[in-house]
Amino acid sequence: MFIIIYDFSMAVLMFLFGIYFYKSKGKAARFLSGYNMKSADERKKYDENAMCKAYGKRMMFMSVPFIIGIIIDIQYQGIGCWIAWGIWLIMFVLLLIDRHKRER
């Protein structure tokens, strides 16, 4: 039962962070690592609102593996959590690769 609650809390947390980023109108950009270290002149080159909306959508989508994990954990305790974290880790690495390509 604990694992289902854990999966659920991770899904809610990721979804709420996504909503915050999506609706922040660019104010959440200060929480993006690397971006907050840029000078004011470099920040002017970016559309903070569009960037926060893109990251918000991605964060909301990153809650889906945990929802799938809940469904699997109902039948097979613990396996769904491992699968959810595995999928989430792959999604996170893909995000880092995409971000690295965009910065070049």
N, C-alpha and C positions, 0 to 999 in steps of 0.2 A: 504494500500500500504506500509505503514511503517513496518508492521509486516513481509511482504514478504522480504523487504530489510534487515531487522534484521535477519531473518532466513538465507538468502543468505550470509550475512556477517559472521555469525557464522559458516556456512558450509565452507566458504572459509578460515576463520581463522584456524579452526581445521585441514583442509586439508593441509594448508601451514605449520603449526607446524609439522604435520605428515611427510611431505616431508623433512623438515629441520632435524628432528630426524633421519629419514631413511637414508639420504645421508650424515650425519655428520661424519661418520666413527668413532663413539665413542666419539666425542668431545661434543656432547649435553648431555652426562651423567652428567655433572656438574649441569644441571638444574633439575635433579631428586631429589626430597626431600628425605632426609635420606641418599641417596647414597653419596651426596656431603659432608656429615658430617663424613663419615667413614675415618679412617686413610689410609695412602698410602698402608700399608701392607694388609689391608682388601680389598682395591680396586683391588689389584693384583689378587684376587681370582675370579674376574668377567671378562667376556668377554664383554667389553664396546661396541664394534661394534655390536655384536649380540643383546645386551640389547637395544641399541638405535634403531636397526632395528625392534625389536619386539614392542617397544613402538611407533615407527613411524607408523607401520601398524595399530596398535590399534587406534591411533589418527586419521588417515585417515578414518578408519571405523567409528569413532565416529562423522564424519561429515554427515553420511547417514541419521540419524534421522532429521537433519535440512533440508535436501533435500526433505524428505518425508513431513516435515512440510510445505515447500513451496507449494507443490502440494495440500495439504489439505487446506492451507490458501487461495488458489485461489478460492476455492468453499465456504469455511466457514472461514471468517476472524477471526483470533485469536486462533481458536481451534487447528490448526496445530502447532502453536508455543508452546502451552501448552503440546501437545502430544510429540513434539520433545524434549522439556526439560525433560519431564517425562521419556522418553526412554533413553535420555542421562544420566540422574541421575542414572537410573538402571544400565546402562553400566559402569558408574564411580564407583558405589558401588561394582560391580562385579570385576572391576579392582583392587580395594583396597583389597578385600577379596583374590583374586588370589595372589597379591603381599605379603600379610601377610602370606599366606601359604608357599610361596617360601622362605621367610626369616627364617622360622623355621628350 
